[in-house]
Amino acid sequence: MGVRSDLESNFDYEIVDEFLDHYSMMVSNMEIMIIDLSKPNMFDISINELFRTFHNIKSASGYLQIEQMSKLSSFVEDALSEIRTNHVSVNDETVNWLLSINDMYSKWNDDFKVDNDLSHIKYSLLKLPDLENNIK
């Protein structure tokens, strides 16, 4: 029995199904938004949409008691808030870190699909990139 089975045993099937549909859609859109952070004309739109995406995942996973997803989402949301408030662009290190975050969320999406336990968070994701470049 994996994460999806656990969710379905504790929550209404429709709630779980809706979460998984929205989660899958958000994960599939993340990479484009992350890459678009490097484009000056797309930075504001992308950082705001990424922040909203991680906020939504944090809220939904918190409600569904998916603790590791909720905690990582909160961690990323805090970093994105810092970037959104104090930066005009991001450096390559930040883009690469966010792409690695996206890989983790994609792996979790795969875990949901095959009803595995959620994969463990890679510790390297918990080290914030250097955010000092490109400050407003």
N, C-alpha and C positions, 0 to 999 in steps of 0.2 A: 504494500500500500504506500503510495507516494503522496506528494503535496496536494495534488488535485483531489485525490480520494479523501484526504484529511479535510480539505475545505468543504467538499460536498457533504461530508458527514456532520459538519458543524454549522453550515450555512445553507440557505435556500439555494437550490440548483440554479435558478435564474440569476441570482446575485453573483454567484461564482462564474457562470457562463459570461455574463456581461463584463465582469472584471477581466476575464481572460481575453475576451475579444478586444476590449479597449487597450489592455496591456500590450497585446501583440501589435496593435496598430501604432501605439506610442513607441515601442521598441523599434519597429521598422522605419519610423521617421526620424529617430534620434541621429543616426549617422549623417544624414543630409544637413540637419541643423548644426551639428558639430562642425562639419567641414565649412559650412557657410559662415561660421564665426570668423574665419580668416579673410572674408570678403568685407571690406569696409562698408559697402552699401547694404550689407545683409546683417551686420553685427547686432544692431539694436533689435531687429525683429527676431533673430535667431536666439540671442541670449534670453530674451523675454519668453519665447516659446519653450526653450529648454527648461527654464526655471519653472514655468507652469506645468510642464510634463513631469518633472521630478516632484513637484508639489502634489500633483494628482496621484502619482504612484505612491508617494509617502502616505497620503491620506487614505487611499483605498487599501493598501497593504497593512496599515495600522488598524483599520476597521476589521480586516480579515485576520488579524493577528499573525501576519507573516513577518515576524520580528526582524530577521536579518535584512529583508528587503526594505522594511520601513526605516531601519537604522541607516543603511547605506544611502537611501534616498534622502534622508534628512541631512546627512553629511554632505552629499553632493549639492543639495539645495542651498545649504549654507555657503558653500564655495561659490556657487553661481550667484548668490545674492551679493557676495563681496565683489565679484567681477562686474555684475550688473550696476552696482552702485559706484564703484571707484575706478573703472577701467574703460578705455575707449576701444580696446582690441585685446586679443589674446596672443600669446606666443605659441610656438610649436610644441613646447613641453605640455602646455595646458590642453591643446588640441589632442595630443597623443594620450594624455591621461583620460580625457573624456571619451576617446575612442575605446580605450581599455575598459572604462566603466560600461560603455555600450556593449562590449563583448560579454561582460558579466551578466547584464540584463538579457542579452540574447541567449546565453547559456541557460538562464532561468526559464526563459520562454520555452526552450527545448525541454527542460525538466518538466514543465507543466504539461506539455504535449504528450510525453511518454509516461507521465505519472511517476516520475522518480522523486526522491527527496531533493530539495534544493541544493545545488552545489555550494560548497563553502566559498566565502568571499576570499579573493586573493588578497593577501596582506599588502601587496604593493599598491593596491588601490587606495589604501588608507593613508598614503603619503601624498599630501597636497603638492601640486606643482608650484614652481616659483611664480607667484602672482604679482611680483613687484614691477615687472615690465609693463609698459603701456598704461600707467596710471594717469587718470585725468588731471 
